[in-house]
Amino acid sequence: MKKLLAPALPIALLAGLMIAAPAAAQKPLPAKLPFSPAIRVGDMLYMSGQIGQVPDGMDPHKEGFDAAVKNAMDSIGKILKDNGLDFGNVVKCTVMLDDMADWPRFNTTYVSYFEGKRLPTRSAFGADGLALGAPLEVECLASFK
């Protein structure tokens, strides 16, 4: 067991030397929100989940769903751009959908943001009761390398 721990120690020590710092954001969040839009740790950018806001008067699961997906993905794109990155730097996304029946429609819009780039790894699940009644939330991690 001692032999297995020895190689892990230098990695753990290096990880401890990395400093988490707020990353660039297009505009600051209101002070009352308990999170940062993005945090950089080493060569990784950890982005908070972006909810898809549905335009007023639209049904979140009908005509407003596609607009909500675009809204969430555009918000991710702005955070990436503010940090000198693009969707080609995204390595992992987590998708939360209020209604899993919306999965095919989500995928249609989602993949368009990665055209000409490799697709990141991804997890997805159904979630009942997303923030502000949003029909979806997308959270991504990106690499500066």
Summary of the structure (lengths in Angstrom):
residues: 145
radius of gyration: 17.5
end to end distance: 33.6
largest distance: 62.9
contacts: 399
relative contact order: 0.20
helix: 38%
strand: 24%
